[in-house]
Amino acid sequence: DPRGLYVCETGSKRSSLQVHYRMCQNCIEVDAPTISGIVIADMVATLFLAVAVYCVTGHDRGHSSRASDRQNLIANELYQ
């Protein structure tokens, strides 16, 4: 624990320094490999999410929408 009163004496001169320091109990060290791992994992997750959204939303496969089919049926005189 580095807290306390530190005194420096040089000859007849005396200086003191009071240190207040709080150490973290639950701290983890974040170094360059940890940060790069977090960034790469974030990029992979973002890419996976983008591909999933692209696949779920569907593509224009040449099918007409049901709304346009319904409008065509209602406009036909035979069905009225």
C-alpha positions in Angstrom: 0.0 0.0 0.0 1.8 3.2 -1.2 -0.3 5.6 1.0 1.4 7.5 3.7 3.8 10.3 4.5 7.1 10.3 2.6 10.0 12.4 3.9 13.1 13.4 2.0 16.1 14.8 3.9 19.1 16.4 2.2 21.5 17.9 4.6 19.6 20.4 6.8 16.6 20.6 4.4 13.6 18.4 5.0 10.6 18.0 2.6 7.6 15.8 3.1 4.9 14.5 0.8 1.5 13.0 1.8 0.4 10.3 -0.7 -3.3 9.4 -0.9 -3.7 6.4 -3.3 -6.5 4.0 -3.8 -5.8 0.7 -5.4 -8.5 -1.0 -7.4 -9.7 -4.3 -6.0 -11.3 -5.7 -9.2 -9.2 -4.2 -11.9 -8.0 -6.1 -14.9 -5.1 -5.2 -17.1 -6.0 -4.2 -20.6 -3.0 -4.6 -22.9 -2.7 -4.5 -26.7 -3.7 -8.1 -27.4 -6.8 -7.8 -25.3 -7.9 -4.6 -27.1 -7.2 -6.1 -30.6 -9.2 -9.2 -29.6 -12.2 -7.1 -28.6 -12.0 -5.0 -31.8 -11.7 -8.2 -34.0 -14.6 -9.8 -32.2 -16.7 -6.7 -32.6 -16.0 -6.6 -36.4 -16.9 -10.3 -36.8 -20.1 -9.9 -34.9 -21.0 -6.8 -37.0 -20.3 -8.7 -40.2 -22.4 -11.7 -39.0 -25.3 -9.4 -38.1 -25.1 -7.7 -41.5 -25.2 -11.0 -43.3 -28.1 -12.2 -41.1 -30.1 -9.1 -41.8 -29.4 -9.4 -45.6 -30.5 -13.0 -45.6 -33.6 -12.4 -43.5 -34.9 -9.4 -45.4 -34.9 -11.5 -48.6 -34.0 -10.6 -52.2 -36.0 -9.5 -55.1 -36.6 -13.0 -56.7 -39.0 -11.9 -59.3 -42.1 -12.7 -57.2 -44.8 -10.1 -57.3 -46.1 -8.9 -54.0 -49.4 -10.1 -52.7 -50.7 -6.5 -52.6 -50.4 -6.2 -56.3 -52.1 -9.6 -56.9 -55.0 -8.5 -54.7 -55.5 -5.3 -56.5 -55.6 -7.2 -59.8 -58.3 -9.6 -58.5 -60.5 -6.8 -57.1 -60.3 -4.9 -60.4 -61.4 -7.9 -62.4 -65.2 -7.7 -63.3 -65.7 -11.5 -63.2 -65.0 -11.7 -59.4 -67.2 -8.8 -58.5 
